[in-house]
Amino acid sequence: MEHDLLMVASDPNTSVQRLAWLAKSACDPVRRAILDNPNCCRILDNGLVDPSIFQLLTPRFSAEISHHPLFVLYTIIDPREEMWILVSNVIGHVIDPGLVRKLFVIYESSLLVRGSAAQNSNTPEDILQYLTKDSNRENDTVLLRVAKNKNTPIDVLFSLSTDSTATNEIRKAAKESLAKRGLSWTST
């Protein structure tokens, strides 16, 4: 049976609806085979991209999707919010810090991507620090996620915990993160 499902998943004549069903219900080898199907991220009649299959597969196959040629191509040529949501979801699930960095550098202009990078515990420390710079402080949610991220450098947490321009919630989250690491903050 799995062999039959693999054949259906990789068949370019399989409908998008059928691929979506397989993406939700099939075993990992079948779901991975969907990524080889040209219909996994197709162009609609109106010229826009349909990323729905990628979105279904992102939680399990974010690294594979991030390297998929259609993912890279479509996120460049179709900068709609729906595509940024897909990029954000991929960044939120990627476990390879180098891949987080690569995607962040390309797509950092999106607030959704910045938020996902701030929340991902695999985001490199220098990116977390970058997200706290004054020019990047357009959204308290990003700062709050940086304050809660277990990978945020200690000096950044100390800075956030005493930052008078940060919200009380951000300062509190930074203090809690420091406490989880066995460190305390002192006000000066």
Secondary structure, 3 states (H helix, E strand, C coil): CHHHHHHHHHCCCCCHHHHHHHHHHCCHHHHHHHCCCHHHHEECCCCCEECHHHHHHHHHHHHHHHHCHHHHHHHHHCCCHHHHHHHHHHHHHCCCHHHHHHHHHHHCCCHHHHHHHHHCCCCCHHHHHHCCCHHHCCCHHHHHHHHHCCCCCHHHHHHHHHCCCCCHHHHHHHHHHHHHCCCCCCCC
